[in-house]
Amino acid sequence: MKTALFRRRSAAALCAVAVAATALFSGGAMAAPGQQSTPIDFAAPDGVLMSYVVNAKAQNANKTEKVLEAVKAAGGVTVQEWPEIGVVIVQSDRASFRADVLKYGNSSVESVGATRTIAVAEGTPDGIATPWQKAPQLRSKQLANADLAYGDATFDGVALDPREVEQWNLAQVKADAAHQLTDGSRNVLVGVLDSGIDPNHPDLKANIDVANSVNCTNAGRPDTSPTGWNPTSSSHGTHVAGIIGAARNGVGIVGVAPNVRMASVKVVNDAGSIYPEYAICGFMWAGMKGMDVTNNSYYIDPVQFWCDDQPDQLAVRVAVERAVNWSTDQGVVHAAAAGNSSYDLANKTTDNVSPNDATGIARQINNHCKDMPTELDGVVTVASTDQAGKLSNFSNRGLNVIDVAAPGSRILSTLPNNKYGLLSGTSMASPHVAGVLALMKSEHPGWKPNQLISQLRKQADDQICMLSAAPKGAECVGSLGNNSYYGDGIVNALAAVQ
């Protein structure tokens, strides 16, 4: 249910028509009302290199040090420690690791959970001494079209000579009117947690903050190499970045906040997966680098919904929630895509795509199973609209789950190699909201995340329930001021800067 400022959401997939998954293990599991969720096997046989989160009982350096000792005693190696939140990213090839780390760390370890259902394809980062060799490239989520690498956008064609007048989406959120007052401040930094941003695109290169960009797909360890954060197999992040902050430079298109800076925070690997350790790294990096806004057009793999009655999944949820909360405490506000499964996030019953890094199963779920990060407290959940202002038929929805809506159908933006194209998905809706938040932060630099979210929702234009152009999924319920399709309404960039 929604509180005064934040909403506990029931959410689903995040970007166009496809989905993802993941799981965990802990000392104990919380009971959830209604039906129990169907278990997902996070098997970890001897000799298979697996990745884990290990959560300390207290979020401080002293307790984290004790966890490191337990990890070593249990036959694991530490890939990355985050003492600020009491989370350690670990690899081990021992089947007994989860049980052993709880035994050796009974006074310091709260929970442990596997982050994948398959072996770690990228192996162990260089410089970490291990008793094993690098893992072989094993099965991972592969899709034929690199632009659909993690299934949250549909490709609708390429516009070779785009112009600002083609951007109906800017008018729908009143960004064109807002630009008469401001294009945003260079002091504002937006973290684009995605597949990387083309550093040479003429509409983007002036606004990319190279110094604060990072690659988090190296097993969850920050990689600050000069090109590590560049896109490799997907154009998704470049398209998202253009919606947020394509420069006003007489070339191509204009973003919602064309004068703010953007950091590329790469959390999508070459197979299209966003594992928990990648996302945790991204949120922590955003907080450490003083970012103002993050955009999250994805959901965390390999499970579409993380259930708190499954111990592995619960442990991962705890770790991700700690990272999101810590970055929020540092002043970062987060926008996230609601997903593209036409799913009613307020009434969860089934999930047929998890785990998506192995063979998915048809499982029962309940409303305590969460899509991350979009369902987490303090994260703005964004639904998608079309040019007529109707809910996009692919968009997830849900009363007291969706916060706001923004354009997501056939959105023109930047693509690698100096190109432009149209993509559809809530992946495209979320960066509109990130851009509006960046404009708001530009005008009100002292506002905290809760103030930004409160004003964003308050200023959104109310939308009456309307049938989608191609009706699919649950019908709209609720009031003019708060309904399952639009939440508090379509975001208003002009109001954000007045």
N, C-alpha and C positions, 0 to 999 in steps of 0.2 A: 504494500500500500504506500501511497505517497505521503510523505511527511510535509512539514511546512516548507522546506526547501528542497530536500532530496527525496528520491523515490526508490523504494526497493522494487526492482523490476523483475519480470519474468520474460526473458528475451530469447531470441533464436539466432539464426545465421546472420552474417553481417553484410555481404556486398552484392552480387547479383543472383543468378539462379544456380547455386551449388553450395556445398557446406563443408564443415571440418570437425575434429574431435580430440580428446586426451583423458588420462586417468591418474589414480593415486593410491597411497597406503599410509595409514596412520595408526597411532596407538588406540584410537577409539573413534566411532562414528556417531554423528548426531542423528537423532530420529527426525524424520520428516512426516508431516501429516499426509493422509491419503495413501495411495498405493506406493509400495516400495519400488524403487527404480531397479530395472534389470541390470545385474552386474556386468561389467566389462572386464575381461581378463587382461591384466597387465603383467603377463608372465615375464619372468626374468631367469631363464635357465642358465646354469653354469656355462661360462665361456662366451656368453653374449654380452657385449658392452651396452649397458643401459644408462639412462640419465635419470636423476632424481632431484627433487627438492627436499631439503631437510630443514625443518623449522625449529628454532630454539624456543624454549618455554618463555624466555624474556627477550625483548628486542633491544639488546645492548651488546657491546663488544665482549664483555667478560663471559656472558653465557654463550656467545657465538664461538669463542675460543674453546670452550668445553665441547661444543658440537664438533669442531674440527678434530679434536682428539678422538671422539667417538667414531667419526667417519674413518679415520685412519685405522683404528682398531678393528673396524668391521670390514676392512678390505676395500675401502673406496678411496678415491682421490678427489680433492677439492678443485673444481674448475673455476669457481668464482664465489667469493663470500661477500654478502651484503650485511655487515654488522649493524647498519642503521635500522634494519628491519628484522634482524635475527633470522635471515634466510641464507642457506648455503646451497649452491648448485654442485652436484656431485655426480661422478661416474663410477661404475663398478661392474665387474663381470662375474660377480658371485651371486648365486641364487639366494643365498642366505642374507644378503646385505640388509634388507629392510628389517628383518627380525633382529639381526646382530646390532645394528646401529641403535635400535630402541633399547636393547639390553645394555650395551656399553654406555649409552647416554641417558640412562633412566632418570637422572636428575637434571638433565639439560635439554633433551630432545622432546619436543611436543609431538611431532608427527613427521612422517616421511612418505613421499609418494613418487611413483614413477611418472615421468612426464611424457612418455611415449609408449606405444605397444610394440614397437620394433626397435632394433638396435640403432645406436647412434651412427648415422651414415657419415657424418663429417669427422668422426673419430675424436681424439683428444687434442685440444689446442697445443701448438708447439710450446716447448719450454716446461711442460708438466711431466715429471718423471712418473712412469706407470710400469706395471709388470706385464702389460699387454701390448700388442701391436695395434696400429690404427685399424678400426673396424672396416670391413668391406662395404661397398655401396650396396645397401639393401633396399628393399621395396619402400618406396615413398610415394606420396601423392603426386602423380604426373597427369597432366591434361594436355591434349593435343595443341591447343592454342595457348601460347605463352601469356597472352593478354587475359586469359581466364585462369591463370595459374592457381589461384585459390578461390575460384568460383564465385567471385562477388562482383562481376560486371559482365554485361553483354556488349559485344562489339557491333556497332551499327553502321560502320563505314567511315571513310576518311574524307575530311574537308580540306582540300589542298590550299585554299585561299580564304581562310576564315576571317571574319570581321566582327567587331564588337556589336554591330547591329544584329548579328545572328544570335546573340546571347540573351534569349528571352528569360533565361534563369535569373539574370541580374535584375531585370525589371520585377520579377515575381517577388524577390526578397528586398526590393527597393534599394539595392546596392548602387544602381545607376544614379539615384537621387542622393544617396549618401556621399558619392564621389564628388558631388558639387561642393561638399563641405570639407571632406578629407579623404585621402587615400590610405590613411593609417600612418603610424609612427615607426621609424627605423629602430626605435628602442624596443619594439615588441618582437618577440621571437616565437615562431610556431614550430613545434616538432611534428614532422610528418612521419609517423610510425607506419612504414609501408615497405615497398619492394625496392626503394632507392629512387633517386631523382636524377634525370639526365643533366649533368653539370654544364653541358654546352648548348642547351636549347636557348635560342635568343630571347624567348619570353621569360626565362627562369634564371639564367646564370647570374644576373645582377643581384638577385634576391636570395641566393643560396649562401647560407652561413657555413662555409667549409670548416672553419675551426671548431664548430660545435656539432658537426655531423659525425656519425659513428655507424659501424656495422655490428649488430648484436647476434648475427647468425653463426658465429664461431663458437657453437656449443653454449651460448649464453654469456660469453666473455667479451667485453667491449674491445673492438678492433678499430683503432684510430688510424690505420694505414690510409694514405692519401686517396686511394680509389676503392677502398673496401665498401664504402656506402653507395657506390654507383650501382645502377640497375644492371642486371645480367640477363635474366630470363623473362622479365615481365615489364610491361609499360605502365602498369597500374599506378605505381607511386608517382610517376611523372604526370599522369593525367590528374590525379588528386591534387598535386602541388599547383598545377595551373589554375584549378578552380579556386584555391585559397589565395594565391599570390602571384599570378602572372603579372609582369610589370606593365605599367603604362609607359610604353616606349615607341608607339607608332608602328609596332610589329604585332601581327596576329591578334590575340585576344587580351582581355583584361580580367584579372582575378577580383574576388570580392574585396580583398585587402591588398591592393597592388603595391603598396610601399613598405609592407612589413617584411622582416627577414624570415627565412625558413631554414630549418636544419633537417637534413636527411637522416632519419634514424631507421636503419634497415633491420626489419624484424621478419622478413619473408625470405626463406632460403630458395635455392634454385629449383627445388622441386615444388615450390608453392606452399610450403608448410610454415605455420607460425606457432612454434612450440612454446610452452610456458616460460622456459628459461630465456627465450628471445624477448618475449613481451616484458618480463620482469626487468631485464637489462634496459629495455627501452624506457620504461617508466622511471626507473632509478636515474638513468642518464638525464632525462628531462628535468628531474628535480635537482640533480647535481649541477646542471648547467644553467639553472635559472630561467628555464623556458616559461613562457606565459600561457601557452595553449598547446595541447596536442590533438591531432586528429588520428582516429583509429578506425579505418575502414576495413575491418577484418574481425574474425572471431578466433579465439585461441584453439588450436588443434591439440590432440586429435579427436576430441569429442565436441559435439555441437552444444551439449548442455552438461555442465559439471554438477553432479549430484552430491549433496552432503550426507547421504546415507550410504555412500561407497567410500571406504577409507582412503584409497589412492586419490580419488577425485577431490575429496575434502581437503587433503593436505595441499594439493596444488592450488585449490581455491584460496586457502589461507595465505599461501605465499604470494599469489597475485594480488589479493586484496591488500596485503601489507604494503606492496610496492605502490599500488595506486594511491592508497591513503597517505603514504609518506610523501609522494610527489605532490599530492594536493596540499599537504601541510607546508610544502616549500613554496606554494603559490601558483601551482600549475592547475589549469582547468582543462577538463577532457571532454571531447565530443566523440561519439562512436556511432557507427552505422547499426541500424536495428536488424538488418538481415533481409534476405530476398527469397524467403520460402512461403510467402503469403500466410505466415503462421500467426495464430493468435497467442501472443506471448503471455497473456493473462490467464490462459487456460491450457496448460501444457499436458499432453497425454502420451504422445509417442515420439520417438526419434528413430529414423530408419537409416541414418548415414554414419553412425559412430560405431567403432573408431574409423576415421578416414585415412589413417596411415596403414591400415591392414584391411581385413574383410569386415565390412560393417554388418551390424546385426539389427534386427527389429526389436527395439526395447521399449518397455514402459517407463515413463518418467512422471514427475510431479512438479508442482509449482515451486518447490525448493531447489529444483535443478536450474542452474543459471548459465546463460550465455555470457562469456567473458570476452572483453571487458564491459560490454554495453549494459549489462544488468547490474553492475556494481554501483553501490551508493556513491553519489557525487559525480557520476558520469552522465552526460547529456545523451539520451537515446533519441536517434533521429530517424523518422520515417521519410519515405520518398513520395514526391508529387510529380505529376506530369504538367505539360504546358497549360492545360485547362484548369490546373489547381486541384485536380482529383488525385486521390491516392493511387500511386502506381500499382498495377495489379500484382506485381511481384513483391511488394513491400510487406514486411512483417508489420503487425499492428498489435494493439492491446490496451484496454482501458487501464489507466493508472500505471502504464508501463512506458508508453511513448511520451516523451517530453515535448518535442516540437517536430515540425515537418519542414522540408526544404526540397527544392527541385532535384530529381534524380533520374528522369527519363530523357534519354537522348541529349546528353549534356556535352557541349563542345568544349574541348580543352586540349592541352598540349600532349604530344606523344614523342618518344625518343626520335632522334635523327631529324630534328627540325620539323616534325610533322604535327598535324592536328587531327583530331577525330572525335567521334561521338561514342560515348559509353553510357550505359544505363545501369543503375543499381543504387541501393542505399549507400554504397561506397561513394557515390557522387553527391548524395544529399548531405552526408556528414561534413565534408569539407566546406560547404556553404556556411554551415553553422560555426565551424572553426574560424572561418573568415570573419563572420559577424562578431564573434567573441574577440577576435584580434582587433577589430575596429573599436569595439567597446573598451577594451583594455587601453587602446591608444588614447582615447578621450578621458578615461578614468584610471590612470595608472596606479592609484592607491587601492582600487577595489580588489577584494579577495575572491577566491573561486566561488564561495557561496553567494556573494553579492552579484557576481557576474551571471551566475545561473538564475538567480531570482529575477534579475532584471530582464534577462533573455526571455524567460517564460512570460513575464508580465507584459513585455512589449510585443510579443508575437501577435499576429493578426488572427483573431478568432475565425474558424472555418466551420460552417455547418456541415453535418454529415452529407456526403454526396456519393452516389454509386461510382465505382471505378469505371473507366471507359470499357474495360473488359473484366467484369466482376469475377473475383476469385477469392476464396477464403472467407473468413467470418465477416458478417455485416458490421457496419459501424454502429456503435452504441455510445451513449453518453450525452453530454450537453454541448451547447455552442462553445462554451468556455473551456471544456475539457472532454475530449472524446477519444475513442480508441484508434481513430485514423490519424488525427493531427495533434493529439495531446493538447497543449495550450495554444496551438495555431502555427501558422507559417512564420518563420523568423523575419524580423523587420530590421534591416541594416540602417535605415534612416533614423529610426527611433533610437538605435544604439549609439548614434553619434550626436544626438541633440541634447 
